[in-house]
């Protein structure tokens, strides 16, 4: 019989220091497992920067100033897009598949009867996947700056705020996917169904400034659309992210987190 996420808990006999050490050890073990997954490593670390490099080096006009971008080059505004791509890849494809697979194979159920509870594994998976997204984003940022002479973020604090909210919002939805998927294959399928429309609204194919008005209006209220626009405000324009986009991201984080907490099953 399935149980909700509120069931598992740390045993009372386990001191806080022991639980912290256990979470660290589980996180290290999950990191080792993840690093052996060639596909996960490629799409988290390499693909965002590789896409930027391929477009910057191979697409005609990608390094030319564009009037519709206010005199900026397409490559100048693409950095936030590839950071959004890095977040989405781990949040919607990697994390749900691993968690659903662990539930399918009984890993979470077996952990529930040991001092190392399933919540520890969940924490480890979240830490590892957030690190994957962060490292992939940093690699993409460095590729943009070093290879294409893109300006460093004009408002680093604003970019950091937008990145954190974008990550929380996206991973909350990733946990919802993991919660409703029966197994790893289903989680991967649902993740892809969510992933590709999100990439469109993030501006992977058409950056936000050149997106049709109707599509852009919708994009502003999607997690990845709001994320890339918020990061573009800080990186490209040197401003603080708009209140609208920050509220949208916070809303998705709250709704996704609440839904994941209600729906997530350990068995």
N, C-alpha and C positions, 0 to 999 in steps of 0.2 A: 504494500500500500504506500502511496506517495505521502510525503510529509512536506510541510512548508518550511521556508527558510528560518522561521522562528524556533524550530525544534532544536537543532544542534546548539550546544553551548560548551564553553570551556568548563571542565570539571572543577568543582570548588577546591579540590585538593591541589590543583596545579597553581603554584605561585606565579605572580605576574612575570617575574624574571625568567622563569622556565618557559612560559608561553612566548615571551619575546624571542628567546633563543630558538624555540621550535619554529616560529614563523620565519626567522632568518634562515634556518637550515632548510626548511621546505622551499623557501624562495630561491635559495641557491640551487637546490635540486631541480626545481622547475626551470630555472635559467639554463642549466646544463641540458635538460631535455629539449628545450626550445632551440638552443643553439645547434642541436643535431638535426633539426628540421630545416632542411635546405630551402624548401619553398617559403617557409615562414620568415627565415632570415633574409632571403632575397627580396621578398615583397615588402618587408618592414624596413630594412636598411638600405637596399640598393635601388629598388624600383622608383621611388619618388625622385631621387637625384638623377637616375638614369633617364627618366622621362623628361626632366628639365633639360638635361644635356642634349638629348636627342632632338627636342624641339628647338633649342637654342642654336644648335649647330646645323641642323638639317632642314628646318622649315624656312622657306623664303620669307623675308620680311620680319622674322621674329626678333631680330636685333636692330630693326629700323624704327625710327621715331614714327609714331602714329598719331594723327590729328585727333581721332576719336578717343585716344587715351590721354589727351592733354599734352601731347608732345613726348610722352614716355614711350619706351619700347615695350612690346608685349612681354619680353623676358623680365622687365622691371616689375611688372605686376603679377608675375606668375609664381613668385616665391610663396606667398600665402596659400596659393592653390595647392602646391605640392606638399606643404605642411598639412593642409587639410586632408590630402591624399594619404599621407603617412599615418595620421590619426585614424582615418576611416578604415584603412587596411587592417590594422590590428584590432580595432574595436568591433568591426562587423564581420570579419572573416576568421581571424586567428583565435581570439578569446572565446567566442561562442562554440566553435568546433571543439576546442580542448575541453571546456567545461561539460558540454553535452556528452562527449566521449567518456569522460571520467564518470559521469552519472550512469551511462549505458553499461560500462564495464564493471560497475560496482565499487569503484575506488572510493567514491564519497560515502557509500554505505558502510564500507569496512572501516573507514576513518572514524565514523560516528561512534564506534564502540571502543576507540582507543583514546588515550589522553590527547593525541593530536587530532583535533576535530576537523570536520570538513571546512569550517570557517577559516582555518589556518591555510588550507589549500587554496581557498577562494582568494584570501589576502595575497598569497604568494603569486597566484596567476595574475591578479590585478597589477601588482608591483612590476612583474616581469613585462607584461604587455604595455604598461605605461612607459617603462624604460625603453622598450622597442620603439614606440611611437616618438619618444623624445629624441632618441639617438638618430632615428631616421630623419626627423625634422632638422636636427643640427647639421647632418650631412648634406641635406638639400640646401640649407641656408648657406653653408660654406661653398657648395658648388656654384650657387648663384653669384656669390660675392667674388670668389676667386677666378672662376672661368669666364664670367660675363660682365664683370665690373659693375654688378648691381650694388646700389648704395646699401650700407648697413641700415637696419631698422631705425627709423627716425625717432620712435618712441619705444625703447626697449621694455619699459615697465608696462605700457599699454599692450604690447605684443605678448608679454608674459601672462598678463591677466586674461587676454583673449584665448591664449593657448590653454591655460588651465581650465577655463570654463568650457572650451571646446572639447577638451579631453574628457572632462567629467560628464558632459552631456552625451557624447558619443559612446563612452563606455557604459553609461547607464542603459542606453538602448541595446548595446551588445549583450548586457546581462539579461535583458528581456528576451532577446533571441535565444540565448542559452536556456532560459527558463521554459520557453514554450516548445523547444525542439525535443523530439523523442530520442534522437541519437545524433552522433557527430555528423553523419551525412545530411540529415535534415537541417541541422544547424548551418552547415556550409551552404546548402541550397537557399535557405531563408536569408542568410547573410549576403549572398550574391544578389538576391532580388532587391535587397535594401541598398546594397553597396553601389551598384551602377547608377540608379537614379540620383543617389546622393552626389556622385561624382559630377553628374551633369549640373546639378544646382550649385555645386562648389565652383563651377567654372572651368573644369578640366578641359572641356572642348571649346567653350566660349566664355572667356573671362567676364566677370560681373559687369564691368563698365561697357562691354559691347553686347551683352545679352539683351534679347528683346524685352521690352518693358513688362509684358505679361509674365514671362518666365522669371524675370528678376524680382517681380513683386512676390511670386511664390517662393523663390529662393530665399528671400529675406526671412522667411518663417520656417525654414528647414534647418536642421542642426549644422550641416556642412556649409550651406549657403550663408547662414549667419556667421559661422566660424571664419570663413575666408574673408568676408567683408569686414568683420571686426579686426582680423589680423592685418588686412590691407590698410585700414584706417591708420593703424599704428606703424606698420612697416613702410608702406609706400608714401603716405601723406604726413606721417609724423604727428598725427592727432591721437586723441583718446578714442577708443572704439565707441561707436554710437550707442546711446542708451537703448535703442530698439534692439540692436543685435545682442547686447549683453543680457537684456531681459529675456529674449528668445532663448538664448543658450541656458540661462538659469532655469527657465521654465521647462525646457526639455530635460535638464538634469534632475529637477524635482519630480516631474511626471515619470520619467524613466526609472529613477531610483525607487519611487514608491511602487511602481508596477513590478519591478524586479523583486523587491522585497516580498510582495504579496504572492507572486507566481513561482518564485524559484523553489525547486524541489531537490532534495539531496538524494532521493532514490527514484 
